[in-house]
Amino acid sequence: MYARLSGVGSCLPGKPVSNEELASRGIDTSDEWIVSRTGIRTRYLAAPEVTSSQLALEASRRALDMADVRAEDLDLIIVATSTPDFIFPSNACLLQGKLGNKGATAFDVQAVCAGFTYALSIADKFIRSGSHKKALVVGAEVFSRILDWQDRATCVLFGDGAGAVVLEASEKPGILATALHADGSHNDILNVPGQVCSGTVVGDPFLRMDGQAVFKFAVRVLAEVAEEVCAAAGVASTEVDWLIPHQANIRIIEATGKKLGIDRDRVIVTVDRHGNTSAASVPLALDEAVRDGRIKRGQKVLLEGVGGGFTWGAILLEF
Ligand code: UT7
């Protein structure tokens, strides 16, 4: 028994915001700097009243439509997010309520930019165990809420959005191998080191990052974990039809593709238009490439994420 993708969907809020527009809002930056260091040209920023569970709902509806699955028939809902609507209840329960599903297992996964690979791997294990048959797996974020708009080294990098997949039990191949890792000793190079305590924020509520340390770490582990899942599935990385790495920086994406021997035209890239949408970046890119016809049934697709914690993971699947 496999867990196989039967639907994909995504949602981006509002209109794209260009680098020039950010500079015109008083951020000391330029289109030339952002494009040359990151490849990012635009990102989507949710209006203040739009929450990550609302983005998750739109993406989920599209994925359920494609899969031809009714929300009430889902028996598992997992949302990967670091920017949930509330401390609790989980975004998965909020999404469940909005979808009108009753009784499914529902919970959030917090593994930052590796969140979707974590959530999808967990859903795979639920389905392969035989306990669950139809899962909705979502990555949804409003990172714009945790950015310090005075910190030009981070605020230009991120965007908001959501991506969703429906995963069903199937005798046809689907997810072939998964690998998840973490190393908490690197928690200080990317974090939001604040908390709510007795009604006030204690510590720093904004995203902080040592960009160069994250860059080096990401390039190393993305190549390692890709090789690990390919070896587990008995597939050479050069046999992979499509690589969908976490979309943080075009230079990290290109370095990863090169290390794996995967040509640039087999790597799905959205970072130029979406920026870094954390747990949403991989399902957003997957949805785009399925809907525009690049990814076809039977092809091998390698998904990868890396993020704060540090966490990282990969999934090799046959679409
Ligand atoms: O999803 C989580 C994963 N996150 C990532 O993967 C991010 C990984 N890291 C990176 O992508 C890169 O390290 C960055 C894009 C964040 C930064 O690029 P960099 O080439 O490492 O630049 P840097 O931090 O070394 O900064 C170089 C210069 C500095 O100026 P000085 O000290 O050389 O005068 C910065 O102050 O660029 C300056 N700078 C900027 N200039 C214009 C930093 N941010 C900006 C900006 N606009 N937005």
Residues whose N, C-alpha, C, O or C-beta is under 5 A from the ligand:
A	BS01	UT7	D28 T29 S30 W33 R37 T38 C113 R152 A153 V156 G211 Q212 V214 F215 A218 A248 N249 N276 V306 G307
